[in-house]
């Protein structure tokens, strides 16, 4: 068991993005976060006493 935390990072102009979201992992270790706004996010997995920070991800918006 564990959970996933999605934390918004500030935009280039310093204005914060969407509010962070948290959800539980299912029995297979899978998760789903609905309604996430475009922006840059940090993803952290928590399982037992362990925390794993994944690389920053960009969701939605224009791509270069």
Secondary structure, DSSP 4 states (H G I P E B T S, - for coil): -EEEEEEEPPPTTS---SPPEEEE--TTS-----SPPSEEEEEEEEETTEEEEPPPEEESS---
